[in-house]
Amino acid sequence: MTRSVDAGSWIVFACRTSFTAEIVEIVERRGESIARFVDNLADEPIPPLDGPVIVPLTTPGYRYTAAIEARERGATSFPPLVDPTSVVARSASIGDGSVVNAGAIVAANARIGAFVHVNRSASVGHDAELGDYVTLGPGCVLAGGVTAATGAFVGVGAVCAPNVTIGANAVVGAGAVVVRDVPADTTVIGNPARVLRSDAGGYAGARVPCDP
């Protein structure tokens, strides 16, 4: 689950984001290091992506686009990056390209898809299921059986009650308390969570394409 990578081999792709600093901290706590940072927006040639690649962007839609670009430029290895201070159940699964940050908890039988970000001290309950490109903000809590579909964004300190579903590209605002399902492409805020927008189209207006 916390797959080791040869020291010096990590490649950070799309490194302009400030979250790159968090990636560096995780890598160093693992006793590993970074081969190079790749600025995909710079007007200069990008060297071959011939090692394990991590994409640090926290906006699901931007992360999706950058991951596609990395693959188009030859990247084939996207190991999950799991902080050694996190607690990940043996029965949990974490997909390629995902990041589990410091102090996070991933409980029994939780299933985390590809290119998911579980930020600092977030808690993922037992039997929860996170689709690809989901982002969990610092300190948010997903109770047991929660489903977060592709591209969903759960803000800092939000709480999701047991067995609720957060739809694809939905946004849960910081500190919100979700006690009922959130439809796809919807932004909710408050306690209890109420609909702010029903046509948000993903966090920061950047959707992750997904099946209906």
C-alpha positions in Angstrom: 0.0 0.0 0.0 2.8 2.4 0.8 4.9 1.3 -2.1 8.5 2.4 -1.9 10.1 4.2 -4.8 13.9 4.3 -5.4 15.4 7.4 -3.9 15.7 10.2 -6.4 13.2 8.8 -8.9 10.0 10.9 -8.2 9.0 13.3 -11.0 6.6 16.1 -10.0 4.6 17.0 -13.0 2.7 20.3 -13.2 4.8 21.7 -10.4 3.7 25.4 -10.3 1.0 24.7 -7.7 1.8 25.6 -4.1 0.8 22.0 -3.1 4.1 20.9 -4.6 5.7 21.9 -1.2 3.4 19.3 0.5 4.5 16.6 -2.0 8.1 17.4 -1.2 7.5 16.9 2.5 5.7 13.6 2.0 8.5 12.3 -0.2 11.2 13.3 2.3 9.3 11.8 5.2 9.3 8.5 3.2 13.1 8.7 3.0 13.0 9.3 -0.7 13.7 12.3 -2.9 12.7 13.9 -6.1 14.5 13.5 -9.5 13.0 16.7 -11.0 10.2 19.1 -11.1 8.4 19.5 -14.5 6.7 22.8 -15.3 4.3 21.7 -18.0 3.3 25.4 -18.7 6.9 26.6 -19.4 7.9 27.3 -22.9 10.7 24.8 -23.0 11.2 21.1 -23.8 10.0 18.6 -21.3 12.5 15.8 -20.6 11.3 12.2 -20.8 9.0 11.2 -17.9 10.9 8.0 -17.4 10.2 7.4 -13.7 7.4 7.5 -11.1 5.2 10.6 -11.7 3.1 12.4 -9.2 0.6 15.2 -10.1 0.2 17.7 -7.2 -2.7 19.8 -8.5 -5.6 19.8 -5.9 -8.4 20.9 -8.3 -9.8 17.6 -9.7 -10.4 18.9 -13.2 -6.9 20.4 -13.5 -5.4 17.2 -12.1 -7.3 15.2 -14.7 -5.9 17.3 -17.6 -2.4 17.2 -16.3 -2.5 13.4 -15.8 -3.6 13.0 -19.4 -0.8 15.3 -20.6 1.8 13.4 -18.6 0.7 10.1 -20.2 0.8 11.8 -23.7 4.4 12.7 -22.9 5.3 9.1 -22.1 4.6 8.7 -18.4 3.6 5.1 -17.5 4.3 4.9 -13.8 2.0 6.7 -11.3 2.5 5.0 -7.9 0.3 6.2 -5.0 2.2 8.5 -2.6 1.2 7.7 1.0 2.7 9.7 3.9 4.2 7.5 6.6 2.4 9.4 9.3 -1.0 8.4 7.8 -2.9 5.3 9.0 -4.1 3.1 6.2 -6.1 -0.1 6.9 -4.6 -3.3 5.5 -8.0 -4.0 3.8 -8.1 -0.6 2.1 -7.1 0.0 -1.5 -5.5 3.1 -3.0 -5.3 3.7 -6.7 -2.4 4.8 -8.9 -1.5 8.5 -8.8 -3.3 9.1 -5.5 -1.9 11.1 -2.6 -2.6 10.5 1.1 -1.1 13.3 3.1 0.2 13.6 6.7 -2.1 12.4 9.5 -4.8 11.1 7.3 -6.8 8.0 8.2 -8.1 5.5 5.6 -10.3 2.9 7.4 -11.1 -0.7 6.7 -12.4 -1.7 3.3 -12.2 1.8 2.0 -11.6 2.0 -1.7 -9.8 5.0 -3.2 -9.6 5.4 -6.9 -6.9 6.8 -9.2 -5.4 10.3 -8.8 -7.3 11.0 -5.5 -6.0 13.6 -3.0 -6.6 12.9 0.7 -5.3 16.0 2.4 -3.9 16.5 5.9 -5.7 14.8 8.7 -8.7 13.9 6.6 -10.6 10.8 7.7 -12.1 8.2 5.3 -14.5 5.9 7.0 -14.8 2.1 6.6 -16.3 0.9 3.4 -16.2 4.4 1.9 -15.6 4.6 -1.9 -13.9 7.5 -3.6 -14.0 7.7 -7.4 -11.1 8.8 -9.5 -9.9 12.4 -9.2 -11.7 13.1 -5.9 -10.2 15.7 -3.6 -10.7 15.7 0.2 -9.7 18.9 2.0 -7.7 19.0 5.3 -9.5 17.7 8.3 -12.7 16.6 6.5 -14.5 13.5 7.8 -16.2 10.9 5.7 -18.2 8.5 7.8 -18.6 4.8 7.0 -20.1 3.9 3.7 -19.8 7.3 2.1 -19.4 7.4 -1.7 -17.7 10.3 -3.5 -18.1 10.0 -7.2 -15.6 11.0 -9.9 -14.2 14.5 -9.5 -16.0 15.4 -6.3 -14.4 18.0 -4.0 -15.0 17.9 -0.2 -13.8 21.1 1.5 -11.7 21.6 4.6 -13.4 20.5 7.8 -16.6 19.2 6.1 -18.4 16.3 7.6 -20.3 13.7 5.6 -22.8 11.4 7.5 -22.8 7.6 7.0 -23.8 6.3 3.6 -24.4 9.6 1.8 -23.4 9.9 -1.8 -21.5 13.0 -3.2 -22.2 13.1 -6.9 -19.7 13.4 -9.7 -18.0 16.9 -9.8 -20.0 18.0 -6.8 -18.5 20.5 -4.3 -19.0 20.3 -0.6 -18.0 23.7 1.0 -15.7 24.1 3.9 -17.2 23.2 7.2 -20.4 21.9 5.6 -22.3 19.0 7.3 -23.8 16.7 4.7 -26.7 14.5 5.9 -28.3 13.7 2.6 -27.1 12.9 -0.9 -25.5 15.7 -3.0 -26.4 15.5 -6.8 -23.7 15.7 -9.4 -22.4 19.1 -10.4 -23.9 20.7 -7.3 -22.3 22.9 -4.7 -23.6 22.6 -1.1 -22.7 24.7 2.0 -23.7 25.1 5.6 -25.0 23.0 8.5 -27.0 21.1 7.4 -25.7 21.4 3.9 -28.0 23.2 1.5 -27.7 23.8 -2.3 -25.8 26.9 -3.3 -25.5 26.1 -7.0 -26.9 23.3 -9.1 -24.8 23.9 -12.2 -21.3 24.3 -10.7 -19.7 22.1 -13.2 -16.9 21.0 -10.9 -14.6 22.7 -8.4 -13.2 25.9 -9.9 -15.4 25.3 -12.9 -13.2 22.4 -14.0 -15.1 19.2 -14.6 -13.7 15.7 -14.8 -15.4 13.8 -17.6 -17.3 10.8 -16.4 -20.1 8.4 -17.5 -23.6 9.6 -16.7 
